[in-house]
Amino acid sequence: MRIQPAARKQTVEDVDVAGKRVLVRVDFNVPMAPETTRISDDSRIRESLPTIRYLRERQARVILCCHFGRPKGRVVEEMRLAPVRKRLGELLELDVLDAAGPGGGEPASRTMGMGPGDVALLENLRFDRREEANDDGFARELASLADIYINDAFGTAHRAHASTVGVAQHLPAVAGMLMARELEMLGAAIASPLSPVVAIVGGAKVSDKIAVLENLARNVDRVLIGGGMVAAFARAFGHSGGAGDSTPEDVAAARALLGDSPAEILVPPDVVTGRAFAPDTPAVVRKLDDIPDSELILDIGPEACGAFADAISDARTIIWNGPPGVFEWEAFSGGTKAVANAVASNESATSIVGGGSTAEAVRAFGVDHLISHVSTGGGASLEFLEGKTLPGVAALLDK
């Protein structure tokens, strides 16, 4: 696949960072083990390391900022970034300075004495209600800490917040290495893919993914449908669809895609159902036209797994967003595992996996290292695939 420039945006390699104070927006919103402050997956921290190391090699003073969880503008002790700062320090093999804040005068006083190659981390941005409001005063406070701004947080690029958009109005703003790779890989998959192009789309409702489906259907050869939205497609065919929710608008959208899409739409011929949305509900394989009204579609069936694997096997570009089943539960993990293995087995294809639960799935099944690109952005990759302009990207300097 021919890789396009990162949305024609300047990157960290286009600016002189030597000895400069650099504010870097990262995405350290990592999962924690239930009821602990132990990080269960540090992938997002690791993904930021190339940019941080690049800056340190050039003797920049690196000030990192990020959010964690949804504290809604107030200090929540369980959402402090101390565990993140500790893990980052272990990975970098240095002491990461606690820059406090995120707002007020303390970050400036704490970072003033930083030396070349030092790294500091501000406290959770969302402890300050001005962050999500894209408040210019807060953006100016952040900007005052540095000479250059780098956005390396693709996972938050779809949010117009002070740390993603506002600060870029006050400093030279460029993409970090992770951001650049995300834009290149996702952009090339849409703009200049090698055919055949196969898109795999899961999710609970058609309404959640309709814009993605419509945009992909204009740009790919096949769309494979999974997840709870299969119920709407079953109803579009005139079948029951089971107990899953789908509005008349969902069904109409599914029917329109089936009738008018330039792409081939593959709907599972069989599914795995359960009487309740619970891990221990008995799993039953049903044909798509034979789902009782009382049962929920929780996975694609074995026949669908084979059909999907065949459709994936000759693809040259694969775009996957949304698991086809509730893969966290063993009885309903077969479809996601089959798709993950099929994508990983196609060594001739460029494979792009959307963030969020799809990224979790490929890691859970141990095939993430066989995927060309596993996105760090859930909502951001979704909006990118819809064809939307991401505010955090638009705010960066053009080439």
N, C-alpha and C positions, 0 to 999 in steps of 0.2 A: 504494500500500500504506500502511496506517495504521501508523506506527511506534510501538512500545510503549516505555514508559520502560525504561531500561537495567536490566532485571531488577529494577526497583525498588531499585536501589542508589544511594547518594549518589555524586556525581561531584566533580571538582575545582571545578566551578562552584558547588557547594553549601557550600563551606567558605571561610573567610577565610585566604588564603595570603599576604596582604600582609606583606612583611618577614620572613616565617617561614623556618625551615630545613626544607626539604622533601626527603624521601627518595623517589626515584622508581624503581620497578622497571620497566626497559625490556627489550625483546627485541632485542639487537644481535647475535644469533647469525647473523651474515651469512656468505654463502659467499665463499671465497677462491679465486683462480685456483690450479690445481694446482701444488704445490711452491713457492708464493710466499706473501707476506703482503700481496698486492694484493687488495683487495675487488672481487669481480666483480659484485656486485649490492648496492647500498646502500639498497634499498627499505625495509628494516626501520628503518634509521636515519632516513630521511626521514619515515616514518610517525609517528615520535615527536616530530617538530618542533613540531606545533601545541601539544601540552601543555607542552613546554619553553618555547616562546615566550610562552605564556599566563602561565606562572609568572614569567618574567623581566620581562614587562611590569608585573607587580605587585611587582617588587623582591624576589622571593623568592630565597633562596640555594638553588640546585638541586644536590642530590647524587644522581647516577645510579648504579644498580647493575644488573649483568646477568651472565649466564654466556656462555661461548663454548666450543663443542665439548664433549668428554667427557674432561676430564683426570683424573677419578676421584679427586679429593681431593688431588692433588699438583700442584706447579708444573711446567708444561710450557711451555718458552720460546716455542714456536711458537703457543701459545694465549694469549699476553699480549694485552692490549687496546690497545696503543699505536697500531696502524693504525686501530682504530675511533675512538679518541680524536682522532686527527689528522683523520679524515674528518668527524667531528662538528663539530670546530672550524672546518673549511672551510665547512660548511653553515651554521653559526651566525655565522660571521665573527667569531670570538673565540677566545682561548686557553682550552681546557678543561683545568682543573687535574687532574693525576694525584693521586688521593686515596690511592693505594697500597692496602695491605691484601690481601684484603678484610677480614680479621679483625684482632684486636689493637688496640693503642693508636694506631698511626700514622695511620689515617684521621681520628681525632678531632683530632690535632695539626695535620694538614695542612689540614683544612677549617675550623679555628677562626677563621682570619682572613679567611674569605670575605666579600666585600662584597655589597650588594644587586645581584641580577641575575647574579652569578657562577655558573658551572657547573663541577662536578667529577665525575669518573668513578672509581669504585672499580675495583680490579683484579678479574679474573675470579672470580666468586663460587665457582665449582666448584673453585678451587685449595684451598679449605678443605672438608674432608670433612664438616664439620658442616652445610653448606648443604643437601645432598640428604637428610641425616638429620633435617632440620627440628629441629635442636638449639636448645633454648631459650636457651642461653648465647650462641650466635652471633646468634640473633634479637635478643636484648637489646643486643648490641654494635652491630648495625645500627641499631636503634631509638634508641640513645643519640646518634646523629648528628643527629637531626632532631626537629621538633615535629609534623610531619604525614607520613603515608605515602600515596603514590599508586601504585597498580598500573596500569601502562599496557602490560603485557606479556601480551596475550591468549594468545600462543603458548606461555606457560608456566603458564597458569591451571589446567591439569589436573594440575599437580604440587603436592603438599603439601610444599613446601620452606621453609626458614627465611625466604627473601626473598619468598615468595609468601603464606605462611600464618602463620608464626611471628611475624614482625615486626608483623603486623596485630593481634596480641594485646596489643601494648604502645604503639601509637600510634593516633590517629584515622585510619582507613583508608578511602580512597575510590577510585573509578575515575578513570583519566585519560581524555582525549578519545578516544584510539584504542580503549581497552577499552570505553568506553560505546558507541561506534559499532558495534563487533563484536557486542556483546550486543543492541543494538537491531535490527540488520539480520538477524542469525541468528535471534533470538527471534521477530521479526515473520514471517520466512519459515516458521516452524513454527507459531506460535500464531495468526496472523491473515492468511494469504496470500490473494491474489486468485486465483481459479480460471480456467482450468485450471492446476494445479500440476504441473510436470514435474521429476523428480529424475533426474540422470545419475550413475551410480555405477560407478566402475572399481576396479581393484585386482587383486592376484594371486590371492587366495583368498576364497571365500565366508566362511570362518571369521573372516577379518580384518574383514569388513564386515557380518556377519549381523545384529548388533544395529542397525546403521544402516539396513539394508534393511528390517528388521521395523518399526522406528519410522517410517521414511519411508512405508512401504506403508500405514500407518494414517492418514497425514496428507496424501498427495498423490494425484493422479489417475493419473499414469503414472510408471513407473520404467524407465529405459533401462539395460540391463546391458552393461558393457564390460570390457575387461581380461582378465587370465588367468582370472578367475572364470567366464568364458563356458564354459570346459571343464566345470565342474560342472553348469551348466544344460543343456549338450548331453547329458551323461550322464543327467540327470534326464528327458530326452526319450527316452532309450534309445539314444543315438548314442555314438560312440567318445569324442569329446572330445580325442583326440590324446594327446600325451605329457605334457601338463601335469599337475601334481599336483592331486589333489582327493580328500579322504577320503570314506568312506561317509557321514560326518556332513555334509560339505559338500553332497554330492549330495542327501541327505535334506532338508537345509534349503532347497536350491534347489527341490526337488519340492514342498515345503510352500508355499513362496511362490507357485509357479505355480498350485497348486491352491486355496489359501485366501485369497490376498491380495485385499483390497478394491480395490487399485489394479490398473491394467493393467500387466502386466510385459512389456516388449519385449526379446526376446532377438535378437541379430543373426542374420539369415537366412544371412549369409555372413561369412567371416573371412579374414584374411591370415595364412598360416602360414609357418614356417621350420623347417628340420631341426635347427637349433642356435640357442641363445640368443646370437646374435652379430650385429653390425651388417651384416656382409657375407654372411650366409646368404641364399640366393635366396628371394625373396618369392613366394608362390603364393596365388592367390585360391581358396578352397574353400567349397562349400556347408556349412552347419553339420552336415548329416547325411552328409558325405563327407570327413571328416578322417582321414587315415591315422594309425595308432597311433604312428608314429615322428615326427610333426610337432607343433610347438608353436604355439598360437594367440598371435600377437604383435600383432594389430590387428583391428579390425572391417573388413569388406569394403565395396566400393562400393555394393552394394544396401543394406546396413545404414546406410551414411552417408546415403543418400537417405531412408530410413525414419526415421532419427533426426532429420534436419533437418525433416522434415514434422511429427514429433511435437513438436518444439521451437517451430515457427513460430507456433502459435496459443496458446502458453502465456502466462499473465500473471505467473506466478512460476516461476523456474528455480533449482534448487539443484544444483550440480555438485561432486562430490567424487570425484576419481580419474580419470586419463586413460583412454580406451578402448583405447589401444595404447602401444607403446614409442615415444613421440613423439620421443625424442632421436635415434633412428635414422631417416634419411630414408625408407628403404623401408617403414617401419612407422609413419609419422607421419600418414598420410592421414586416419585416423579421428579423431584428436584435432584435427587442423586443421579438418576438416569440422564437428565439434561446436563448436569455438571460434568459427568463422565463423557458424554458425547461431545460437548464443547471442548473439553480438555484433550480429547483424542484426535480432534481435527487439527493436525499440526500444520496444514497448509493455509489455514485461515487466520486472519487477524481477529481476535476475539476481545470484545469490550464488555465488561460487566459493570452495570450500574451499582452505585453504592448501597448503603443501608442493608436491608435483609439479604439482598442478593450477594453482596460481598461477604456477609456472614456465612451464607450457605456454601460458597466455594471454599472458604477457609475451613468450615466444619467438615467438609468431605475431602479435604487435603489436596485440592487440585488448583489452588490459587496460583501456585508457581508455574502452572501450565497455561495460564490465561495471559494474553498479550498485555491487557491493562485492566486492573481492578480499580474502579473509581473510588475516591474517598468521599464523594458527595452523593447523598441520597436524593434529597429534594432538588439540589442543584443540577445533578445529571438528568433528573426527570424533566426539569424546565428547559435544559439545554436541548434534550431530545424533542421537546415540544416546538422548538424553534424560537424560543423566547430569548431576548437579550438579558443577560444577567447583570444587575446593577454594579456588582463588585468588579466585573470585568470591564464594563463600559467606562468606569471611572479611571482606568489605567491609561497611561500615555500610549498613543499610537506609535508604531514604528516610524 
